[in-house]
Amino acid sequence: MPLLGKHHNPFFILGRKSARHRSAQPKHARAGRAPVACLAATQQALSLPTVLEESRGECLLQARIGLGERGRGLFFAPFDAPPSDDCGTQDIMATQTPNQQQEPAVLLRVPLSCGLTLVTGGGPQDLQRELLCEWQSYQGLRLPSQLAALLEATERPPALRLAAWLLWASQVAPAEVEAGGSEKEGEGGVNGGGQAPNECPGDDATSSGDKASCPQPSPQQPSLRPPSQSLAPVPSSRPHLLSEYARHIMPPPNAAASLLRLADDQERRLPGDARAALRGVRMQVKSYISELRHLGLDWGLSEATLWWAFDMVSSRSFAARAALPTPQGPTDPISASYNPSPRSNLTGNPSFADAASRPPSALVKLALYVPWACLLNHDSSPNASFEADLGKRRFQVMQRSSGFSFLTTKSLVPGEELCISYGEDLDNVQLAVRYGFCTPGNTNDRLPMPPELVAVARGLRRQMLCSAAEQVADDLSRNVVDGAEGSLQQRRSRVFSAMASLLDPVVISQGSRSMDGFLQGPVAFPLGALLSWSENAHSCTKEREVKIHGDDLQSGLVSILPLSVQMPLGSLCLDALREERKFMATSLHKILQIYCNAAASWH
Ligand SMILES: C[S@@+](CC[C@H](N)C(=O)[O-])C[C@H]1O[C@@H](n2cnc3c(N)ncnc32)[C@H](O)[C@@H]1O
């Protein structure tokens, strides 16, 4: 049974931009309406070229590009919504045909072949080759053999492979096609005839990927490859798709997206830990670039363009895991994306990702560049999540339940920005280095706790454990004297409740003021410590919570709790990051003073 038959493939239905599509667009999309309040944003908006317009015809996209507090992003624009006065400035969406059943939870759906998909772990050996075959058919391009060989080397670093592919697809192939170079019409180059070519990676005399080695369906194992007739005809402009993305959607080579290409004087403004992290990543990129040169895959492009590709991979690619399609049919997309690891929702950085976290064998680990989805900004409480579906060969962004409730889903409001989480455990240093921004009060931020605080905390903890034990012993001995020792059960519960009390924060100061007069709220030590204060420095008010966990006392780390305002973009984030670290260090120092005073009074 074909996994992507005519009737299963939404992209077949949506494959052509037709009058029907246009009439299905929201009214405001058709009218190109720009609210007066959003004039400034409108002026900065992109005008999408035809090829990008065409590509959206094959995607399901209930959003549009706009400018918000996080800069440019994607904003919810449901198919049936009336015109809104939000700041969304560029319609890219609404391709639903009137007779098509719409899953309301799906916000974006993009065919994998529209972007770049790499297998980085798991899956059958020929999966990568199949994906490359499909990509070539879809894009109407033929991969050079040496690039195909690198892309098929699933054990090689994902960043290296993705950057090489992105460089070729966005910078080299279109120029070759235009110059009538290596890509020949009708032979995997421009598909002027509207046929879907079915070439294999690197189809040329030297390639390891000749037609004979293309995966063939076997009776036992279902083919992962869709029949060619289910692919939409390739528009002649398709080969330029990724170059158009690069030109119109991705930041240009002279604009920094991550901190990868920070100038030396800017780097000096980073806190020490961020500088060290950045240095490590830069060294890695340098080695990847020399490898690209060695392999002849730098295509003579400038140093800046090569760094740009790694910048894009770092800040705009996804890491995802997907289940393989089963012989019974396509996998359920929800289970396909299920991943028991808390790091499963990582995005953005398959590049420098830890090789340590290998997926369970049933899941395939992927690195992807996904058009449109690459416009999603980060929020630590995201309203959207993503998944790759290998069965249906698509990438989806779905509405996600908000806050702590996993049962209720808050309705999205038209014009609301769609945000995903780039990773639940990213601290500000990682955010800054990989993505070029940071969020004040990031809950993942940690500062090493001064050793004297760790020592005091440990001493205090020991002291409390001893006194609890004494209390229990006292209780028991009194009971013995009274002749009412109680059952074993009662004795146990007394011991347990005494121990449990240790797990509660011990409030040593409530609503009091510290020596410098700005402490507010409870201070609790030693197993849970919570301190919140507001600091008035000139006109700016800061609010932070500093939390010390029992585990942190052991590990000597302290976390700073949230103030979820996004930091400004660009190099301003350097100052923000430095200020944030400074603030954390000062906070920690103040805690230390309070803590030591408290500890002294307890002795
Ligand atoms: C995947 S892209 C998102 C789209 C991007 N805003 C754009 O216009 O191309 C990631 C980049 O968006 C920006 N970004 C994402 N989330 C952000 C946030 N919460 N605050 C500030 N900038 C953010 C950063 O520049 C980051 O490198």
The ligand as an SDF file (V2000), in Angstrom:
LIG
                    3D

 27 29  0  0  0  0  0  0  0  0999 V2000
   14.2950   30.7800   13.8770 C   0  0  0  0  0  0  0  0  0  0  0  0
   14.6230   32.4590   13.7250 S   0  0  0  0  0  0  0  0  0  0  0  0
   13.0830   33.1880   14.0160 C   0  0  0  0  0  0  0  0  0  0  0  0
   12.7360   34.2310   12.9940 C   0  0  0  0  0  0  0  0  0  0  0  0
   13.5230   35.4890   13.0810 C   0  0  0  0  0  0  0  0  0  0  0  0
   12.9470   36.3750   14.0850 N   0  0  0  0  0  0  0  0  0  0  0  0
   13.5910   36.1590   11.7450 C   0  0  0  0  0  0  0  0  0  0  0  0
   13.1140   37.2660   11.5900 O   0  0  0  0  0  0  0  0  0  0  0  0
   14.1520   35.5560   10.8270 O   0  0  0  0  0  0  0  0  0  0  0  0
   15.5630   32.6840   15.1800 C   0  0  0  0  0  0  0  0  0  0  0  0
   15.9960   34.0890   15.3990 C   0  0  0  0  0  0  0  0  0  0  0  0
   14.9110   34.9050   15.8040 O   0  0  0  0  0  0  0  0  0  0  0  0
   15.2670   35.7840   16.8390 C   0  0  0  0  0  0  0  0  0  0  0  0
   14.4610   35.4230   18.0280 N   0  0  0  0  0  0  0  0  0  0  0  0
   13.8060   34.2740   18.2270 C   0  0  0  0  0  0  0  0  0  0  0  0
   13.1450   34.2910   19.4020 N   0  0  0  0  0  0  0  0  0  0  0  0
   13.3940   35.4800   19.9670 C   0  0  0  0  0  0  0  0  0  0  0  0
   13.0060   36.0770   21.1950 C   0  0  0  0  0  0  0  0  0  0  0  0
   12.2290   35.4610   22.0660 N   0  0  0  0  0  0  0  0  0  0  0  0
   13.4730   37.3250   21.4660 N   0  0  0  0  0  0  0  0  0  0  0  0
   14.2740   37.9530   20.6010 C   0  0  0  0  0  0  0  0  0  0  0  0
   14.6670   37.4390   19.4120 N   0  0  0  0  0  0  0  0  0  0  0  0
   14.2340   36.2120   19.0940 C   0  0  0  0  0  0  0  0  0  0  0  0
   16.7550   35.5900   17.0680 C   0  0  0  0  0  0  0  0  0  0  0  0
   17.4290   36.5370   16.2860 O   0  0  0  0  0  0  0  0  0  0  0  0
   17.0030   34.2170   16.5020 C   0  0  0  0  0  0  0  0  0  0  0  0
   18.3030   34.0540   16.0040 O   0  0  0  0  0  0  0  0  0  0  0  0
  1  2  1  0
  2  3  1  0
  2 10  1  0
  3  4  1  0
  4  5  1  0
  5  6  1  0
  5  7  1  0
  7  8  2  0
  7  9  1  0
 10 11  1  0
 11 12  1  0
 11 26  1  0
 12 13  1  0
 13 14  1  0
 13 24  1  0
 14 15  1  0
 14 23  1  0
 15 16  2  0
 16 17  1  0
 17 18  1  0
 17 23  2  0
 18 19  1  0
 18 20  2  0
 20 21  1  0
 21 22  2  0
 22 23  1  0
 24 25  1  0
 24 26  1  0
 26 27  1  0
M  CHG  2   2   1   9  -1
M  END
$$$$
